[in-house]
Amino acid sequence: MGALRLASYNLRKCRGTDGLRAPGRILDVINTMEADVVALQEADMRLGARPAALPARMIDTHTDFVALPLNTSPVSLGWHGNAILLRKGTVAEATHRLTLPGLEARGAVAVDVPGLRIVGVHLGLLRSSRQKQLHAILDQLHAFDTRPTVILGDFNEWSAHRGLDPLRATFDILAPGRSFHAARPMAALDRIALTEGLEMRDAGVMETVLSRRASDHLPIWADVAQRDAHIFP
């Protein structure tokens, strides 16, 4: 069995660079990535009960994915806007909601699939908040069973070398390419971090005419496998 394709996409609440809110366009982008697992950020609106910007019924009818039950509000898709889509037929052994500190209300989400844990994040705008949030993620992961882990999402860090220090002792942090701003990519805000024993066999930023219009972030993807072995049945 080959690698598992993981993807991350900040949807900007489905509002594109043309100012239009078009969830169907977002799903068209997701469908072309050929991913097995997709971590989403800003999948819900920000205020009130946080209704889904990307409706679950559209995911059911327009994709081969299921949205994992990470929401705490019946009208939301995810947790603090973070959601995970799993390709139908892929086994989810457990899901987790992680509470994060910081001036802004933030959270992270995770799913355990056979042999792997995948954590989706959208870190804060301040570096001090991001570092506290990464420490909180690591502390909460220690409470779960030990398994190879991938953390991916919008890290909101503009520097290629600073700001993500809490992860560096145990994770290899990789940027598939510049993903923001979609109209003119200048920064690699969307990243993937792998624990020891995992390797990225291929990765990239999906830059197409459609993805440049669908959100202000371009989606990233990576083919991840265990070194010298196959962990994904």
C-alpha positions as semicolon CSV with decimal commas, in nm:
position;residue;x (nm);y (nm);z (nm)
1;M;0,000;0,000;0,000
2;G;0,130;0,346;-0,085
3;A;0,123;0,673;0,102
4;L;-0,181;0,842;0,247
5;R;-0,261;1,176;0,084
6;L;-0,335;1,446;0,340
7;A;-0,455;1,794;0,253
8;S;-0,524;2,119;0,436
9;Y;-0,742;2,407;0,322
10;N;-0,833;2,736;0,487
11;L;-1,173;2,806;0,334
12;R;-1,210;3,167;0,452
13;K;-1,571;3,075;0,527
14;C;-1,613;2,993;0,156
15;R;-1,567;3,356;0,055
16;G;-1,345;3,383;-0,249
17;T;-1,102;3,647;-0,368
18;D;-1,382;3,779;-0,588
19;G;-1,592;3,850;-0,277
20;L;-1,848;3,579;-0,351
21;R;-1,939;3,312;-0,094
22;A;-1,958;2,988;-0,293
23;P;-1,930;2,657;-0,102
24;G;-1,984;2,457;-0,420
25;R;-1,666;2,609;-0,562
26;I;-1,474;2,503;-0,250
27;L;-1,598;2,146;-0,293
28;D;-1,489;2,146;-0,656
29;V;-1,137;2,234;-0,541
30;I;-1,140;1,964;-0,272
31;N;-1,261;1,701;-0,517
32;T;-0,964;1,760;-0,747
33;M;-0,700;1,705;-0,476
34;E;-0,749;1,327;-0,462
35;A;-0,688;1,335;-0,086
36;D;-0,776;1,070;0,169
37;V;-0,803;1,315;0,461
38;V;-0,866;1,691;0,442
39;A;-0,818;1,926;0,738
40;L;-1,031;2,239;0,699
41;Q;-0,998;2,577;0,865
42;E;-1,267;2,849;0,879
43;A;-1,530;2,594;0,781
44;D;-1,785;2,766;1,008
45;M;-1,895;3,125;1,050
46;R;-1,730;3,306;1,340
47;L;-2,016;3,447;1,549
48;G;-2,321;3,321;1,737
49;A;-2,382;2,948;1,711
50;R;-2,114;2,935;1,437
51;P;-2,329;2,795;1,154
52;A;-2,145;2,598;0,888
53;A;-2,006;2,800;0,599
54;L;-1,959;2,468;0,419
55;P;-2,287;2,279;0,465
56;A;-2,261;1,911;0,561
57;R;-2,541;1,821;0,319
58;M;-2,334;1,954;0,029
59;I;-2,038;1,744;0,139
60;D;-2,266;1,437;0,146
61;T;-2,408;1,499;-0,200
62;H;-2,112;1,649;-0,387
63;T;-1,809;1,456;-0,258
64;D;-1,681;1,114;-0,160
65;F;-1,605;1,242;0,191
66;V;-1,774;1,236;0,528
67;A;-1,737;1,519;0,781
68;L;-1,626;1,378;1,115
69;P;-1,846;1,456;1,419
70;L;-1,621;1,719;1,578
71;N;-1,885;1,991;1,618
72;T;-2,046;2,082;1,950
73;S;-2,319;2,299;1,794
74;P;-2,580;2,126;1,576
75;V;-2,543;2,395;1,311
76;S;-2,161;2,382;1,291
77;L;-1,941;2,162;1,078
78;G;-1,639;2,168;1,310
79;W;-1,479;2,289;1,632
80;H;-1,380;2,657;1,633
81;G;-1,406;2,639;1,254
82;N;-1,174;2,337;1,225
83;A;-1,315;2,028;1,058
84;I;-1,184;1,706;0,910
85;L;-1,314;1,529;0,601
86;L;-1,243;1,158;0,566
87;R;-1,280;0,972;0,240
88;K;-1,564;0,720;0,260
89;G;-1,433;0,377;0,353
90;T;-1,145;0,511;0,563
91;V;-1,173;0,398;0,925
92;A;-1,182;0,662;1,197
93;E;-1,080;0,492;1,521
94;A;-1,127;0,804;1,736
95;T;-1,176;1,178;1,709
96;H;-1,050;1,448;1,946
97;R;-1,124;1,815;2,015
98;L;-0,832;2,010;2,161
99;T;-0,884;2,333;2,354
100;L;-0,623;2,601;2,290
101;P;-0,521;2,913;2,486
102;G;-0,474;3,261;2,345
103;L;-0,646;3,597;2,308
104;E;-0,868;3,456;2,030
105;A;-1,099;3,158;2,071
106;R;-0,912;2,874;1,902
107;G;-0,925;2,496;1,893
108;A;-0,765;2,204;1,714
109;V;-0,912;1,875;1,597
110;A;-0,770;1,528;1,546
111;V;-0,860;1,190;1,404
112;D;-0,696;0,854;1,460
113;V;-0,688;0,631;1,154
114;P;-0,511;0,292;1,157
115;G;-0,146;0,358;1,242
116;L;-0,164;0,737;1,229
117;R;-0,297;1,043;1,412
118;I;-0,384;1,353;1,206
119;V;-0,422;1,689;1,381
120;G;-0,579;1,989;1,208
121;V;-0,487;2,336;1,337
122;H;-0,550;2,703;1,278
123;L;-0,307;2,887;1,503
124;G;-0,343;3,241;1,633
125;L;-0,230;3,567;1,478
126;L;0,020;3,646;1,755
127;R;0,343;3,447;1,781
128;S;0,315;3,431;2,159
129;S;-0,032;3,277;2,123
130;R;0,087;3,031;1,859
131;Q;0,365;2,905;2,084
132;K;0,127;2,859;2,378
133;Q;-0,115;2,678;2,147
134;L;0,154;2,441;2,022
135;H;0,255;2,360;2,381
136;A;-0,113;2,292;2,460
137;I;-0,149;2,062;2,159
138;L;0,158;1,861;2,260
139;D;0,038;1,835;2,621
140;Q;-0,303;1,705;2,513
141;L;-0,158;1,459;2,262
142;H;0,045;1,302;2,543
143;A;-0,284;1,192;2,702
144;F;-0,366;0,975;2,400
145;D;-0,205;0,654;2,285
146;T;0,136;0,688;2,120
147;R;0,134;0,667;1,741
148;P;0,295;0,847;1,445
149;T;0,142;1,193;1,418
150;V;0,093;1,460;1,153
151;I;-0,004;1,817;1,240
152;L;-0,120;2,024;0,946
153;G;-0,313;2,340;0,880
154;D;-0,282;2,717;0,882
155;F;0,013;2,784;1,115
156;N;-0,014;3,162;1,057
157;E;0,365;3,193;1,083
158;W;0,537;3,410;0,822
159;S;0,893;3,322;0,920
160;A;1,052;3,012;0,767
161;H;1,282;2,962;1,066
162;R;1,124;3,110;1,379
163;G;0,807;3,086;1,583
164;L;0,731;2,713;1,580
165;D;1,000;2,611;1,829
166;P;0,773;2,400;2,056
167;L;0,738;2,145;1,773
168;R;1,097;2,121;1,658
169;A;1,219;1,872;1,918
170;T;0,980;1,600;1,800
171;F;0,845;1,712;1,460
172;D;0,990;1,784;1,120
173;I;0,811;2,097;0,997
174;L;0,767;2,125;0,622
175;A;0,610;2,382;0,391
176;P;0,492;2,246;0,054
177;G;0,509;2,599;-0,090
178;R;0,364;2,948;-0,078
179;S;-0,008;2,926;-0,011
180;F;-0,107;3,283;0,085
181;H;-0,235;3,510;-0,060
182;A;-0,409;3,298;-0,326
183;A;-0,413;3,581;-0,578
184;R;-0,039;3,636;-0,536
185;P;0,126;3,370;-0,314
186;M;0,390;3,528;-0,092
187;A;0,397;3,322;0,230
188;A;0,398;2,956;0,331
189;L;0,144;2,992;0,610
190;D;0,002;2,642;0,558
191;R;0,239;2,369;0,677
192;I;0,275;2,006;0,772
193;A;0,467;1,866;1,071
194;L;0,565;1,498;1,094
195;T;0,691;1,292;1,385
196;E;1,002;1,078;1,350
197;G;0,955;0,773;1,129
198;L;0,719;0,943;0,886
199;E;0,827;1,078;0,550
200;M;0,673;1,308;0,296
201;R;0,702;1,135;-0,041
202;D;0,552;1,418;-0,240
203;A;0,379;1,746;-0,163
204;G;0,257;2,062;-0,323
205;V;0,033;2,364;-0,331
206;M;-0,275;2,335;-0,549
207;E;-0,271;2,648;-0,761
208;T;-0,535;2,654;-1,034
209;V;-0,765;2,916;-1,180
210;L;-1,041;2,787;-0,951
211;S;-0,834;2,762;-0,631
212;R;-0,702;3,116;-0,680
213;R;-1,061;3,241;-0,669
214;A;-1,224;3,006;-0,415
215;S;-1,042;3,132;-0,101
216;D;-0,757;3,361;0,002
217;H;-0,549;3,050;0,086
218;L;-0,442;2,787;-0,162
219;P;-0,482;2,428;-0,041
220;I;-0,174;2,220;0,033
221;W;-0,132;1,843;0,009
222;A;0,125;1,580;0,100
223;D;0,170;1,206;0,044
224;V;0,279;1,069;0,382
225;A;0,408;0,721;0,465
226;Q;0,623;0,548;0,723
227;R;0,990;0,514;0,637
228;D;1,083;0,161;0,523
229;A;0,737;0,026;0,602
230;H;0,367;0,065;0,531
231;I;0,151;0,166;0,824
232;F;-0,168;0,233;0,637
233;P;-0,372;-0,082;0,572
